């Protein structure tokens, strides 16, 4: 356990009502506290039947908690699971770690998306108009209803300024503050901003293709984590620039975009997850050209 240390690049996430204490192990992995039995209505013996019409309260959990979901995806041969796996952080199992009270707490062992980056920039973006658990009173969040996404945490090193925006509690931000935060994360009006936005959108569109085609899951309370290295932005490879056009065969700069937070994954009854799609499509539109239908 001696190689464990607090994960100092955490920008979001809560556990037991307060910010979760994520750890890192020095091997490119993070340890995320697991909320045991996150889905109290989960019943593995209940047969899930296909429904065309359903209410939010009828949605049923796929797994007992996030660990079981990762284990499911790791071994499944179902097409929706196989194609989802590349969009999730690498899964390395679980590990018990003594908590602040001395009692062992089970943690998910996941790949660290910031591993190897010299100046990591990270944005945690909650996706979907609805994030509440079935049967619980919905906490109406005006921004989620309006945008379908919310910036829950951000860390950015801006290439044209000698400062860092460290962990931000964005819960109280207005819609305009969130959109301004995304602009800052995409390096504002700097010359590199267009190329950075292009790379982020390119990765988001891959996720969009999966969400648009899959019919297995409804995602609630899930986020997208966007990561890039500001150090990479200081020099532009010669094969990238041709006036204002990206001509490289691969998108530049490199970004890492993954879906995270799978504590509340629900059966879709064979339907499309329109709730998640609304937020994801608005996020893509805004990062691509700032055109969001409010």
N, C-alpha and C positions, 0 to 999 in steps of 0.2 A: 504493500500500500504506500510505500515511501515515495513513489514517483507521482502520486496524485497531488494536484494543486487546483485552486479555484480557477475556473475558466473566465479569464478577464475580458473576453470578447463577447460575452453574453449581452444581448440587447433586448430580449423579451423573455417570456415564460414565467409562470407562477405555479407554485405548489403549496397546498395547504393554506391558501389565502394570502401568501406573500411571495416575493420573488424567489424562484427556485434556485437552489445552490448547485449549479452545474459545475462539474469537475473536468479536468483533463488529465490524461495519463502520460503525456510525453511521447506517445507513440502514434500520434495522429488520430486519437480517439477522444470522444467526450463521454462523460457519464451523466446521464440525465435522470433525476429522481423519478421513479415510477409511481403514479397514483394507482394503488391497488384497487381492483374492483371499481374502476372508474365508471362502469356502466351497470348500476344496480339492477336494472330490469333485464339484463342479459339472461337468457335461458336457452342453453344449447339443445334442449329437448323440444323446443317449440318449432314446428314446421313453418318455414317462411314461404308463403305462396305468392305468386305473381298477382299484382293488383294494378289496374289501370288508374283507379281513383283511390286516394288515401288521404288521411289527414296527418298533420305533423305528429300528433300524439300516437299514431299507429306505427310510426317508424321504429324498427327493432334493431338493437345493436348487433353488429357482426361478431364482435369479440368482447370478452370480459374487460380487457384493458389494452393499452397500447402495445405491451409486450406480446400479447397473444396475436395482435394484428400483424406485427413484424414477423413473428414466427409463421403465421399463415402465408404471408406473401413470399417468404423465403423458400417454402416447400411446394407451393401451389403450381399446378400446370395449367390452370384456367387462363385463357387469353387475357382477360382484364388484369389479372394479377401479374402475369409475365411482363406485360407492357407497362405496368405501373412501377415495377421494381427499379428501373433505371432512374426514375424521378425521385426516389427516396434516398436518404443518407444510407451509406453502407451499414449493414447490421452485423454486429459482432457478438450478439447474445446479451447476457445480463451479468451483473456483478453486485454483490452485497458490500456496502460501505458503511462504516459507523457514522451515524448522523450526529447533529449537534448535541443530542441528549445521550449519546453513547450507544444507542440501540442501532442495530444493523438495519439499513434501508436498501431495498432493491433498486438498482439503477439500470437503465438501458445503456448499452455500450454501442455507440454510434460513431461513424466517421466524422471527423472534424473538417467542416467545409472550408475553414480558414487555414488549414495546415499548409505550411510552406510559403505563405504569403508574407511579404515584408511590411506592407502597409494595408492590411485588410480593411475593406469597407463592407459593412453588413447592414441589410435592411430586413426586418421581420414584418411581413404584411399579412394581416388576417383577411381571409377571403370568404365572401358570402354575406348576403343580407341577414340570414338567420344563422346564429351560432349556438343557440340554446339546446339543451338536452330534451328529448321528447318527454312530455308530461310535466316539465317544469315551466313556471311562468316565464315568458319571454321578456328579457330585459331589452326594451326598445333602445337601440342606439341610432340616433338620427343619421350619423355619418354612414353607418352600414346600410341603412335603408336608402340613403341618397346615392352613395357611390358603389356599394357592394363590396368595398374593401376598406381597411383601416391600417395605417402605419402604427404598429405597436412598439417599435423600437428601432433605433438607427445609430450607426456609427459610421462617420465618413471623414476621410482625409481629403481636403480639397487641394487640387494641384496649384491653384493660383492664390492660395492664402496659407499663412503660417499658423494654422490652428486646427484642432480636431473637435468635431462634435461627438462627444462620447455618449454613453448610454442615456437615452432620452425617454422619459415617461411621457408618451404621446397620448395618454388616455383623455386628457382634457383639451387636446388640440381641436381647433375648428377645422372644417373642411378645407378652407383656404390654407391653413397652416400645414395640414397634411400634404396638400398638393405642392406647397412651397418646399416642404421637407423632401418630397420626391425629386423636385428640381435640384435641390442641393445635393442629394445623393447621386444624381446623374451629372454632377459637375456644372450645374447652372448653365451659364451662357458661354462657357469656355469652348475653344475650338474642338476639343475632344468630345464634347457632350453628344454630338450627333452620332458618333461612332459607338459610344458607350450605350446609348439608347438602342441603337440597332442591334447590338450584341445581346442586350437584355431581352428585347422583344423576340428575337430569334429563339431564345431558349423558352420563353413563356409560350410561344406558339406551339412548341413540341408538347408541352403540358396540356395546352388547349385541345390539341388533337386527341389526347388520351381521354380527357374529360368529356369531350363531345361524342366520342365513340363508345365509351364503356357504359354498361347498364347494370353494374353490380352494386355500386355504392352511392350513398349520399354522405358527403363530408360535412361535418359540423365542427366549428371551432378550429379548423385547420388553417395553417399559414403557408406562405411561400417565403423561403429565405433566399435572398439575392446577395451574392458575395463577389467581389472583385478586388484586385490589387492596385491601389493607387500608384504604387511604384512603377507599374507597367505603363502608366499613362504619360510618363515624362519623356519618352522617346517613341516616335512613331516609325514602325518598320517601313522601309522604302517601297515594299510591294503592296502596301495598304492604301497609300494616298495617290489619287489621280484627280487633282483638282479637289472637289468635295465628295468624290465617289469612292466607296469601298470596292477595291478591285481584287483583293486577296481571295483565294478560293475558300479560306476559312474566316469566320467572323473574328474581328479584332476590335477592341481588346477582349481577352478571354474572361468570361464570367461563369460563375457557378450558380445555378438556380435549381433548388430542390423543394419538393413539397415536404412539410414537416407537421408535427402535432397531429397524431392519429388516434387520440384517446377516444374520440366519438365518431366512429365510422358506422353508418347505418345501412341496412339493406334498402336497395332502391326499388324493389319489386319490379325490376325490369324497365324502370323509367329513367329518363335523362335527369341529371342533377342540375336543373335550371338555376337553382339558388347559387351554386358555386360558379356556374358559367357566367352569370350576370356580373359578378364581381371580377372574375378573371378577364372577361372581355373589356370591361371598363378600365381595368388596370393596363391592359395592353394598349387600348386606345390612347390613354393619357400619356404613357411613356413614349408611345410612337409619335403622337402629334398633338397631345394635350386636348383632344376632342372627347369630352365626356358628356353624355346626355344626363343632365341633372334634373 
